Structure formats: C-alpha cells, structure tokens
Amino acid sequence: MRSWIWPFGALAPRWEVTLRTEPPDNLPVYRLLTGKDDAEFCRRVSEALRLGYRLYGSPCCTFNGQAVIVAQAVIWPSAEAE
C-alpha cells in the first residue's frame, strides 16, 4: 500500500494493489484469441487486457469466403520475463 503527497500537501487516497503472478481461473499464460472481426471479438480482447494480459505481436486477419477472421495473441506479463 502506498500513499502519495500531492503538490499542495494534501494526502492522496490510498490504494492497495495486488499483482498476480499467474493468470486467473487457470487460464494459460499465452492465448491466441480468434474470431469474426466484430464487436464480440473486440470485447474478448478487451476482457483479456482487463484481466491483466498484454498484447503480444500484431493482430492478423484473413477472409474465409464469408467473413473476416481476426487473431490477436495475448500473454501474461510474468511470461514475458522468462
């Protein structure tokens, strides 16, 4: 827990931050998210980022004859150090 002093002497709110070393819910440290290029896919990527994953590499896309299919890899931060 840290407290900060702002420029005018007022104390900032205190935050407690818990850093996870492993992904939650037994998720893998590396994930390749794939799906149609739509809002649902964007929500899945956003959810992974909210959980603490980081983008890994560039997104990819292809066309399967009916829809654009996209892929984005995400990685858990502790795996980047290995």
C-alpha positions in Angstrom: 0.0 0.0 0.0 1.3 3.4 -0.9 0.3 6.9 -0.1 1.3 9.9 -2.1 1.6 13.5 -1.2 0.2 15.8 -3.8 1.8 19.2 -4.6 -0.3 21.2 -2.2 0.3 18.9 0.8 -3.0 17.0 0.7 -2.7 13.3 1.1 -3.8 11.3 -1.9 -6.2 8.3 -1.5 -4.6 5.1 -0.6 -4.7 2.1 -3.0 -4.0 -1.5 -2.4 -2.7 -3.2 -5.5 -2.4 -7.0 -5.7 -0.2 -8.2 -8.5 -0.9 -11.7 -9.8 1.9 -13.8 -10.9 -0.4 -16.3 -12.6 -3.4 -15.7 -14.8 -6.8 -16.1 -13.0 -9.1 -19.1 -13.4 -6.3 -21.4 -14.5 -6.1 -19.6 -17.9 -2.9 -20.2 -19.9 -0.1 -17.6 -19.9 -0.3 -17.4 -23.7 -3.6 -17.2 -25.5 -4.5 -16.7 -29.2 -7.9 -15.1 -29.5 -9.6 -15.7 -32.8 -13.0 -15.0 -34.3 -15.0 -12.9 -36.6 -14.0 -9.3 -36.9 -16.9 -7.9 -34.8 -17.7 -6.2 -31.5 -17.7 -9.6 -29.7 -14.1 -10.2 -30.7 -13.1 -6.7 -29.5 -14.9 -7.4 -26.2 -12.9 -10.6 -25.7 -9.6 -8.8 -26.3 -10.6 -6.0 -24.0 -11.6 -8.6 -21.3 -8.2 -10.2 -21.6 -6.5 -6.8 -21.2 -8.7 -6.0 -18.2 -7.6 -9.3 -16.6 -4.0 -8.3 -16.9 -2.9 -9.8 -20.2 -0.8 -7.8 -22.6 -0.9 -7.7 -26.4 1.7 -9.9 -27.9 2.6 -9.2 -31.5 0.5 -7.7 -34.2 -3.1 -8.7 -35.0 -3.7 -10.9 -38.1 -6.7 -11.2 -40.3 -7.9 -13.4 -43.2 -11.0 -13.8 -45.2 -12.7 -17.3 -45.2 -15.0 -16.5 -48.1 -17.8 -15.3 -45.8 -16.3 -13.2 -43.1 -13.1 -11.5 -42.0 -11.4 -13.7 -39.3 -9.0 -12.0 -36.9 -6.5 -13.2 -34.4 -4.6 -11.5 -31.6 -2.1 -13.1 -29.2 -2.0 -12.0 -25.6 0.5 -13.0 -22.9 0.6 -12.9 -19.2 3.2 -10.3 -18.0 5.3 -12.8 -15.9 5.8 -15.0 -19.0 7.5 -12.1 -20.9 10.3 -12.1 -18.4 11.1 -15.8 -19.0 
